[in-house]
Structures are given as structure tokens and as C-alpha cells.
Amino acid sequence: MDRHTLLHRLLAITVVLALTLMPTWAIAADEKTEPLLDESLIREVIELLEERYVDDDALTSENLSIGAIRGMIDALGDDGHTQYLTEEEYKIEQDVLQGRIAGIGVVLDQRSAAPMVISVVDGSPAARAGLRAGDIIASVNGTETARLPQGGLADLVRGKPGSVVRLGIERPGSPERDTVSVRREDVDIDPVSWAMAPGSDVAVIRIVQFSVGAGHRVRDAVEAAGALGAAGVVLDLRGNPGGLVNEVLNTASVFIDDGVAFQERARDGEAVAVRIDPGRALAPDISLIVLIDFGTASSGEILAAALRDNDRAVLVGEQTFGTGTILNTLRLSDGSALRLGVREWLTPGGKVVFRVGVAPDEEVSLPLGAVRLGPGELLGLTAVEFEDSDDVPLRHAVRLAESGRKP
């Protein structure tokens, strides 16, 4: 492709995307409205790249187009939520929401230069290899992750089932980096797991993500726990990155007979309440404690705030991430997609969550280097071993549920 063709294609892409992201009031404004992009400055940068950049092979339409799009998305400040997905990334995201993925079975937080494991799927290759929440993936097959572009880490970690990936792991509290080899598999992500806390009548229900069927699985777990005499529930949302809002509503309806789940605020500033379907509550009176942390985001935050604001739960743990936009996924002509935050969501009480997060009622942090226990680990512990464990937030939440603590 010649220089002028590349220049014109990139300008066309940036202008079209800018119009896609432009508020309706800006499009309808008079001719004096300032354009969203300085086309002459973009043209100047592209010409300098083509004339002087040392690596000519990197100057492709695909590289620069994706870079320009992601740069504009990043400038919006909706970190970890509004984003550009290549066609392959879009297909992977759809598989994840259906509970399927080819890889090692971890949920990664790539919002900082040091990508952190925020959740490990029970029974996955990563779990068998000893990976746990809080681990930093510092390298993949010898490539330092700090040098990778957005999306690059996930691309390296995923791969053909049966192949092996070598991970350089840095663990809080440990001075040395460990190398762990993990064999990739087709991983089915069960969005919900549960177990009784050892030595108690409290069920611990963990929601890994709000993928298809999560709400139904929570209902099943509560019903099964009730049959065993559970008098309280700890809903563990730590490390939950979000998912489908409908699954949040289905989950909330297990514990709330009627009420507002959240408010949606459009660009015109008008807020509309989204309600929970009445008459579906299975456990409207059971003692309910919700665990949250920095890895709780998006739909996880919506559920936590809904349960507290409807006087159904006490929140224990740490401040959540603060993802406060509701997404629409818009396919582009080449099969890629934009996930756009098209509305802001507020708590039922009207509080802003974007860049703020949801604060716990009782702040309890996981000690540095401690292992976060999931239902799979609880099944193998005695009551004494559970009380001696390092998962202080979970132990505290179970005690509150045992005491019948109410909001």
C-alpha cells in the first residue's frame, strides 16, 4: 500500500470512529462546533511515521488503525470496560460469556502495567498448577508482560488445547519469581460454586462471573443449601469482573422480593430505575453477607449495591473497582467490535459508582500473600483448619452470617 493510500485510510477510520463516539448534541450543533479530531495534526504524525520510523514492517494499515482506535477509546477513561475488540477477541468474549474458553482458566486484571490474576476457575489447569488470586503474571514464554500492548497478554496465555505455556509468576510476599508450566485445555467456566463453611450452618456461594445461567445456578445453590439447613449465606463476589446484567437481576430476585436494582442515566442526564421482578424471591429473609474487593467490577458492583440498598445484605471486604457504565457491543464492518459505555449506572439510592466504586460496610482486607478460599478449598478443610486459614474476610463474613447480622 502506498503512503498516500495509508494516510487517507487512517484519516477516514479516525473520523468515522469519532462520529460514532460523538454525542448526538454535537452532531446536531451548528457549523461552529469544534471538531473532535485535529485532522492536520494526525496527518502530520502519520507522515512523520512513514518518513522516519525505523521499523518499516510495523507501518501497516492494520497496526496503525487498531492503534488509533484503541488510543481514542483509552482517552475516554472508561478503563477496563469501553474497549475495541478485534474479530478474534470478540469471538473469545462471546465464548467466555457462554462459559467456555480455550486456555488455562484464569480471569486477568490488565488495568495496570502488572497484570494480576483476580480469579482462578475451580478445577482448571491454572488451579491444578497452583496459581491463585493476587499472582502477577510477569512473563509468558519468556516475554515480559510489561512490554505487551492491550490485549496482548490474553493472546499469549490462550492457545491450542494440549499446548504448554510457561508463566513467570510473582507472588505478593515472595521475593523471587517462579516459573510455572501450564497445559492449556478447553475450560468450562461454571459461574457459580458453593459449599458449607466448615463447622457452621453458613453456605458460601461464589459467583465467578455473570455469564449465561449464573442467576439460575445461584438459585439452585441457595435451594440446595437450604435443604442442608443453611441459616445464612455468604455471597462471594471477590474478583468478579462482571458480565450480563440480566443475570444480576436474576440473582437479585433470589434474595429480594421487589425493589430497584439500579438506575440507568443516559447522556441527557435522565435517570430511569431498573426494577427486580417481584414474586420470585427464594430466600428473602436469610442472613446475607456479600464479600467484595478491588477485583469486583461492573455487574458485580451492581449486585452488591442492589443488595445493600434494598436492606438485604451487609458488604464486607474492600472498595470495588468503580466500573460505572452499561455496555452495548457494536459490530464493525470487518467483524471487530466496539464495546461502548452507552449509559451510566447508579446505585438504587442514586450514588455514582464510576471511578468511585462501592465501599464495604465493614472493611476487612486479605493479608498480603494470603490464599483466598473458594468453595472447592472449603470442602477439604476441617472447622479448625478453616479458623486457622488466612482468608480473614471470609472468616469474618461467616461469623456475621452465623450471628444473623442484618443491614
Residue pairs with C-beta under 8 A, 6 or more apart in sequence:
1 9
1 60
1 61
3 47
3 50
6 46
6 50
6 59
6 61
6 64
7 43
7 46
7 47
7 50
9 61
9 65
10 42
10 46
10 61
10 64
10 65
10 68
11 39
11 42
11 43
11 46
13 65
13 68
13 69
14 37
14 39
14 42
14 68
14 69
14 72
15 37
15 39
17 68
17 69
17 72
18 35
18 36
18 37
18 72
19 27
20 330
20 338
21 36
21 72
21 76
21 340
22 36
23 267
24 267
25 267
26 33
26 36
42 68
46 64
49 59
49 64
50 59
53 59
66 84
66 86
69 84
70 83
70 84
70 150
73 82
73 83
73 84
73 338
74 150
76 82
76 341
77 355
78 323
78 325
78 341
78 354
79 111
80 109
80 110
80 111
80 297
80 321
80 323
81 297
81 298
81 323
81 325
81 327
81 339
81 341
82 325
82 327
82 338
82 339
82 340
82 341
83 150
83 338
83 339
84 336
84 337
84 338
84 339
85 93
85 336
85 337
85 338
85 339
86 151
86 336
87 334
87 335
87 336
87 337
89 151
89 154
89 336
90 329
90 331
90 335
90 336
90 337
92 101
92 154
92 158
95 101
96 189
96 209
96 211
97 211
97 212
97 243
97 244
98 211
98 212
99 188
99 189
99 190
99 191
99 211
99 212
99 213
100 186
100 187
100 188
100 189
101 158
101 186
101 187
101 189
102 158
102 159
102 160
102 161
102 184
102 185
102 186
102 187
103 157
103 158
103 159
103 184
103 185
103 187
104 124
104 125
104 126
104 129
104 131
104 157
104 165
104 182
104 184
104 185
104 187
105 120
105 121
105 123
105 124
105 125
105 126
105 127
105 185
105 187
105 189
106 117
106 119
106 120
106 121
106 124
106 126
106 131
106 157
107 117
107 118
107 119
107 120
107 121
107 208
107 209
107 239
107 241
107 295
108 115
108 116
108 117
108 118
108 137
108 153
108 154
108 157
109 115
109 116
109 117
109 118
109 241
109 295
110 150
110 151
110 153
110 154
111 321
113 146
114 136
114 138
114 145
114 146
114 170
115 136
115 137
115 145
115 153
116 134
116 135
116 136
116 137
117 126
117 131
117 132
117 133
117 134
117 135
117 136
117 137
118 133
118 239
118 241
118 295
119 133
119 208
119 209
119 238
119 239
119 240
119 241
119 295
120 126
120 127
120 131
120 132
120 133
121 127
121 187
121 189
121 190
121 208
122 190
122 193
122 374
122 375
122 376
123 376
124 185
124 187
125 182
125 183
125 184
125 185
125 187
126 182
127 376
129 180
129 181
129 182
130 180
131 167
131 169
131 180
131 182
132 371
132 372
133 238
133 239
133 295
133 372
134 171
134 172
134 366
134 369
134 372
135 169
135 170
135 171
136 169
136 170
136 171
136 172
137 145
137 153
137 157
137 167
137 168
137 169
138 144
138 145
138 146
138 168
138 169
138 170
138 177
139 145
139 166
139 167
139 168
139 177
140 153
140 156
140 157
140 165
140 166
140 167
140 168
141 156
141 165
141 166
142 166
143 156
145 152
145 153
148 156
156 165
157 165
157 167
158 184
159 165
159 184
160 184
161 184
161 185
161 186
162 183
162 184
162 185
163 183
163 184
164 181
164 182
164 183
164 184
165 181
165 182
165 184
166 179
166 180
166 181
167 179
167 180
167 181
167 182
168 177
168 178
168 179
169 177
169 178
169 179
169 180
170 177
170 178
171 178
171 369
172 368
172 369
173 368
173 369
174 369
189 208
189 209
189 211
190 208
190 217
191 207
191 208
191 209
191 210
191 211
191 213
191 214
191 217
191 243
191 247
192 205
192 206
192 207
192 208
192 214
192 217
192 218
192 220
192 221
193 205
193 206
193 208
193 221
193 374
193 375
193 376
194 203
194 204
194 205
194 206
194 221
194 224
194 225
194 375
195 203
195 204
195 375
195 376
195 378
195 379
196 202
196 203
196 204
196 225
196 228
196 230
196 378
197 203
197 204
197 234
197 378
197 386
197 394
197 398
198 378
198 381
198 382
198 383
198 385
198 386
199 382
199 383
199 384
199 386
199 387
200 383
200 398
200 401
200 402
201 229
201 230
201 231
201 232
201 402
202 230
202 231
202 232
202 233
202 234
202 398
202 401
202 402
203 221
203 222
203 225
203 228
203 230
203 232
203 233
203 234
204 233
204 234
204 236
204 375
204 378
204 394
204 398
205 218
205 221
205 222
205 225
205 233
205 234
205 235
205 236
205 375
206 236
206 374
206 375
207 214
207 218
207 235
207 236
207 237
207 240
207 251
207 300
208 239
208 240
209 240
209 241
209 242
209 243
210 240
210 242
210 243
210 244
210 245
210 247
210 248
210 251
210 299
210 300
210 303
211 243
211 244
211 247
212 244
212 247
213 247
214 243
214 244
214 247
214 250
214 251
215 246
215 247
215 248
215 249
215 250
215 251
215 253
215 254
216 250
218 250
218 251
218 254
219 250
219 254
219 282
222 233
222 254
222 282
222 283
222 286
223 282
225 233
226 282
226 283
226 286
230 286
231 286
231 287
231 401
231 402
231 404
232 286
232 287
232 288
232 289
232 398
232 401
232 402
232 404
233 283
233 286
233 287
233 288
233 289
233 401
234 289
234 290
234 291
234 394
234 397
234 398
234 401
235 288
235 289
235 290
235 291
235 307
235 313
236 291
236 374
236 394
237 290
237 291
237 292
237 296
237 300
237 303
237 304
238 291
238 292
238 293
238 295
238 296
238 317
238 372
238 393
239 293
239 295
239 296
239 372
240 295
240 296
240 297
240 299
240 300
241 295
241 297
241 298
241 300
242 297
242 298
242 299
242 300
242 301
242 323
243 298
243 299
244 299
245 299
245 302
245 326
247 299
248 261
248 299
248 302
248 303
248 306
249 261
249 274
249 276
249 277
251 303
252 259
252 261
252 276
252 303
252 306
252 307
252 310
253 276
253 277
253 280
253 281
254 280
254 281
254 282
254 283
255 281
255 282
255 283
255 284
255 286
255 288
255 307
255 312
255 313
256 276
256 281
256 284
256 306
256 307
256 310
256 312
257 278
257 279
257 280
257 281
257 284
258 275
258 276
258 278
258 279
259 275
259 276
259 306
259 310
259 348
260 273
260 274
260 275
260 276
260 306
260 309
260 310
260 348
261 274
261 275
261 276
261 302
261 306
261 348
262 273
262 274
262 302
262 305
262 306
262 345
262 346
262 347
262 348
263 271
263 272
263 273
263 274
263 345
263 346
263 347
263 348
263 350
264 271
264 272
264 274
264 326
264 343
264 344
264 345
264 346
265 271
265 272
265 343
265 344
265 345
265 346
266 272
266 343
267 343
271 346
271 350
273 348
276 306
276 310
284 312
287 400
287 401
287 402
287 403
287 404
287 405
287 406
288 307
288 312
288 313
288 314
288 401
289 313
289 314
289 315
289 316
289 397
289 398
289 400
289 401
289 405
290 303
290 304
290 307
290 308
290 313
290 314
290 315
290 316
291 316
291 317
291 393
291 394
291 397
292 300
292 301
292 304
292 315
292 316
292 317
292 318
292 319
292 320
292 358
292 360
293 317
293 318
293 320
293 366
293 393
294 318
294 319
294 320
294 321
295 321
296 304
296 317
296 320
296 321
296 358
297 320
297 321
297 322
297 323
298 323
300 320
301 320
301 321
301 322
301 323
301 324
301 353
301 357
301 358
302 345
304 313
304 315
304 320
304 358
305 347
305 348
305 351
305 353
305 358
306 347
306 348
307 313
307 315
308 314
308 315
308 358
308 361
308 407
309 347
309 348
309 349
310 348
311 406
311 407
312 407
313 407
314 361
314 362
314 400
314 405
314 406
314 407
315 358
315 359
315 360
315 361
315 362
316 360
316 361
316 362
316 364
316 393
316 396
316 397
316 400
317 360
317 363
317 364
317 365
317 393
317 397
318 360
318 363
318 364
318 365
318 393
319 357
319 358
319 359
319 360
319 363
320 353
320 357
320 358
321 357
322 353
322 354
322 355
322 356
322 357
323 353
323 354
324 344
324 345
324 346
324 352
324 353
324 354
324 355
324 356
325 341
325 342
325 343
325 344
325 345
325 354
326 341
326 342
326 343
326 344
326 345
327 339
327 340
327 341
327 342
328 339
328 340
328 342
329 337
329 338
329 339
329 340
330 337
330 338
330 339
330 340
331 337
332 338
344 352
344 354
345 353
346 352
346 353
347 353
347 358
361 407
362 396
362 400
364 392
364 393
364 396
364 397
365 392
365 393
366 372
366 390
366 391
366 392
366 393
367 390
367 392
369 390
370 390
370 391
370 392
371 377
371 389
371 390
371 391
372 391
372 394
373 381
373 386
373 389
373 391
373 394
378 386
381 389
386 395
387 395
389 395
